[in-house]
Amino acid sequence: MNKLVRFQLSLMMFLEFFIWGGWFVTLGTFLGYNLNATDVQISTAFSTQSWGAIIAPFIIGLIADRFFNAERILGFLHLIGAVLLYLMYNSTDFTGFYPLVLGYMIAYMPTLALVNSVSFNQMKDPAREFSYIRVFGTIGWIVAGLVISYLFYWDAPEARQEGMLKYTFLMVSIASAFLGVFSFTLPKTPPTVDRSKKVSIVETLGLDALSLLKDRNFLMFFLASVLICIPLAFYYQNTNPFLSEIGVQNPTGLMTIGQVSEVLFMLLLPFFFKRFGFKLTIIAGMLAWTLRYVLFAYGNSGELIFMLITGIALHGICYDFFFVSGQIYTDFKAGSKYKSSAQGLITLATYGVGMLIGFYVAGIITNAYVTGEKMHDWETIWIYPAAFAFIVMLLFILFFKNEKIDKKDIEL
């Protein structure tokens, strides 16, 4: 890969996640302050991510993989996204905002697979090269949070009251328009599927990999993956509003510690995986979810702020040790026949079904503990996902039998 292509792919990945991190992290806070949305409405808005994840395979499998170059579809979707983000910036009520965010997530979620396709098509050794490109996506997410908190101060208490968080949508609308145009200059990534081949909805959604659920261990992992998305939804939906409500300064910037942690623990994951095995790695991830929410429940913005910072910093263990190691395990169990289908099935089950349930549950529970205008009993709210993650962990310990995975199957 030459330097120009490396630069193009790195910038593409940076912008892809700068756009997502630039509005999704503060969405709950924005909806509460700017549109006076209820907690149930906020959860409904977040659940559009799940609908996007469910619909994405159809856009990729039925259109992008068959008829058009991946980079052109990527550009087209981001240009549509730029318009929708601009309209979201101008929204004045939740009724008008919801169809826009739903349309946006349906357009955006397929681009996560498209940027990977464009990248892989230019690599001779993806296992070695991809991580050096993908890390720019995490950097983009971090930069978005730092810009919001430390450059423009849109999440400062006075700025929130004045509705300044709406400018996050304008910022990422501009970035999306730029990425849309820039995508047409990316290296050509032609369709990979023979058009004459019949379209299979079963294969498109990864449902042909359902036969893997006959394996008891994989079934337990599959169920744990779906269930752990319920506490995960609490983090995405509630963390920024929680930090803002209790008076933590620069909450969006502070949350970027989670992405820094994600990079660091990604580097440690291969060592931990090989040294302790898959089962202990997954258990460590679920235990981290429990610990994180206990820290959130009893920390505060004063002397105990270190508990909140620690909870955020656990993101690397929470995400990498469960979801990334889970992807490795899925690849190992699927074998050559179901590799792509199995990964698609896990994605559909987690970011689709699991997160959809999770956002709904998080909205119901959060709404049940409202104590005043934009005020909540956060201690009680956070205990729910902590307890839920702990129960899932116990079930996994009891019913998942440890199994050895060859070292060659766990290289990252």
Residue pairs with C-beta under 8 A, 6 or more apart in sequence:
1 9
1 122
1 123
1 124
1 129
5 122
5 187
6 133
8 185
8 186
8 187
9 118
9 119
9 122
9 133
9 186
10 133
10 136
11 136
11 182
12 74
12 115
12 118
12 119
12 179
12 182
12 183
12 186
13 115
13 119
13 133
13 134
13 136
13 137
13 140
14 136
14 137
14 139
14 140
14 143
15 140
15 175
15 178
15 179
15 182
16 111
16 112
16 115
16 137
16 140
16 179
17 137
17 138
17 140
17 141
17 144
18 140
18 141
18 143
18 144
18 172
18 175
19 78
19 81
19 108
19 140
19 144
19 172
19 175
19 176
19 179
20 108
20 141
21 140
21 141
21 142
21 144
21 145
21 259
22 144
22 147
22 148
22 168
22 171
22 172
22 175
23 30
23 85
23 88
23 168
23 169
23 172
24 49
24 236
25 144
25 145
25 148
25 240
25 252
25 255
26 148
26 154
26 155
26 165
26 168
26 240
26 252
27 42
27 45
27 46
27 240
28 42
28 46
28 237
28 238
28 240
28 241
29 155
29 160
29 165
29 240
29 241
29 244
29 251
30 165
30 166
30 168
31 37
31 41
31 42
31 45
31 94
31 97
32 42
32 241
32 374
33 160
33 161
33 163
33 165
33 374
34 163
34 165
34 166
35 91
35 92
35 93
35 94
35 97
36 94
37 45
37 94
38 367
39 363
39 366
39 367
39 370
40 363
40 364
40 367
41 94
41 98
41 363
42 237
42 241
42 363
42 366
43 233
43 237
43 359
43 360
43 362
43 363
43 364
43 366
44 98
44 359
44 363
45 94
45 97
45 98
45 101
46 233
46 236
46 237
46 359
46 362
46 363
47 355
47 356
47 359
47 360
48 98
48 101
48 102
48 104
48 105
48 106
49 105
49 109
49 351
49 355
49 359
50 351
50 352
50 353
50 355
50 356
50 359
51 102
51 105
51 106
51 356
52 105
52 106
52 107
52 108
52 109
52 110
53 109
53 347
53 348
53 351
53 352
53 355
54 348
54 352
54 353
54 356
55 106
55 109
55 110
56 106
56 109
56 110
56 112
56 113
57 204
57 205
57 206
57 344
57 348
58 204
59 73
59 106
59 110
60 110
60 113
60 114
61 199
61 203
61 204
62 199
62 204
63 73
64 70
64 73
64 110
64 114
64 117
64 191
65 191
65 192
65 193
66 191
66 193
66 195
66 199
67 191
67 195
68 191
69 188
69 189
69 190
69 191
70 114
70 117
70 118
70 121
70 189
71 114
71 118
71 183
71 184
71 186
71 187
71 188
71 189
72 183
72 184
73 110
73 114
74 111
74 114
74 115
74 118
74 183
74 186
75 179
75 180
75 181
75 182
75 183
75 184
76 180
77 107
77 108
77 110
77 111
77 114
77 180
78 111
78 176
78 177
78 179
78 180
78 183
79 176
79 177
79 180
79 181
80 107
81 104
81 107
81 108
81 111
81 176
81 180
82 173
82 174
82 176
82 177
82 180
83 173
84 100
84 101
84 103
84 104
84 107
85 104
85 169
85 170
85 172
85 173
85 176
86 169
86 170
86 173
87 100
88 97
88 100
88 101
88 104
88 169
89 166
89 167
89 169
89 170
89 173
91 97
91 100
91 166
115 137
116 130
117 189
118 186
118 187
118 189
119 126
119 130
119 133
119 134
120 126
120 130
121 187
121 189
122 187
123 129
123 130
127 411
127 412
131 266
131 412
135 263
138 259
138 262
138 263
141 256
141 259
142 256
142 259
142 260
144 172
145 252
145 253
145 255
145 256
145 259
146 253
146 256
147 171
148 154
148 155
148 168
148 252
148 253
149 155
149 250
149 251
149 252
149 253
149 254
150 250
150 253
152 164
152 167
153 159
153 164
154 160
154 164
154 165
154 167
154 168
154 252
155 165
155 240
155 244
155 250
155 251
155 252
155 253
156 249
156 250
157 244
157 247
159 165
160 244
200 208
201 207
202 208
203 341
204 344
205 344
205 345
205 348
206 340
206 341
206 342
206 343
206 344
206 345
206 346
206 347
206 348
207 341
207 345
208 338
208 341
209 334
209 338
209 341
209 342
209 344
209 345
210 345
211 338
212 218
212 333
212 334
212 338
212 342
212 345
213 219
213 222
215 333
216 399
216 401
217 333
217 400
217 401
217 403
218 330
218 333
220 395
220 396
220 399
220 400
221 282
221 326
221 329
221 330
221 396
221 400
222 346
222 349
224 282
224 286
224 392
224 395
224 396
224 400
225 322
225 323
225 326
225 346
225 349
225 350
225 354
226 349
226 350
226 353
226 354
226 357
227 354
227 388
227 392
228 286
228 289
228 322
228 354
228 389
228 392
229 350
229 351
229 354
229 355
229 357
229 358
230 354
230 357
230 358
230 361
230 362
230 385
230 388
231 289
231 293
231 358
231 385
231 386
231 388
231 389
232 289
232 318
232 354
232 355
232 358
233 355
233 357
233 358
233 359
233 361
233 362
234 293
234 358
234 362
234 381
234 382
234 384
234 385
235 292
235 315
235 318
235 385
236 359
237 359
237 362
237 363
237 366
238 362
238 366
238 381
239 255
239 296
239 312
240 251
240 252
240 255
242 296
242 376
242 378
242 382
243 251
243 254
243 255
243 301
243 308
244 251
245 374
245 375
245 376
245 378
246 300
246 301
246 378
247 301
248 254
248 301
248 305
248 308
249 301
254 308
254 309
254 312
255 312
257 309
257 312
257 313
257 315
258 312
258 313
258 315
258 316
259 315
261 312
261 313
261 314
261 315
261 316
261 317
262 315
262 316
262 319
262 320
263 316
264 316
265 316
265 317
265 320
265 321
266 316
266 320
266 324
266 412
269 281
269 320
269 321
269 324
269 325
269 412
270 410
270 411
270 412
272 281
272 284
272 321
273 281
273 325
273 328
273 405
273 410
274 407
274 410
276 284
277 402
277 404
277 405
278 325
278 328
278 329
278 402
278 403
278 405
279 396
279 400
279 402
279 403
281 321
281 325
282 321
282 322
282 325
282 326
282 329
282 396
282 400
283 393
283 396
283 397
284 317
284 321
285 317
285 318
285 319
285 320
285 321
285 322
285 323
285 325
286 322
286 389
286 390
286 392
286 393
286 396
287 390
287 393
288 314
288 317
288 318
288 321
289 318
289 322
289 385
289 386
289 389
290 386
290 387
290 389
290 390
290 393
291 311
291 314
291 386
292 311
292 312
292 314
292 315
292 318
292 386
293 311
293 382
293 383
293 385
293 386
293 389
294 382
294 383
294 386
295 307
295 308
295 310
295 311
295 314
296 307
296 308
296 311
296 378
296 382
297 378
297 379
297 380
297 381
297 382
297 383
297 386
298 304
298 307
298 379
299 305
299 306
299 307
299 308
299 311
300 307
300 308
301 308
323 350
324 412
326 346
327 343
327 346
328 405
328 409
328 410
328 412
329 405
330 342
330 343
330 346
331 339
331 342
331 343
331 409
332 405
332 406
332 409
332 410
333 342
334 341
334 342
334 343
362 385
365 381
365 384
366 376
366 381
369 376
369 377
369 378
369 380
369 381
370 376
371 377
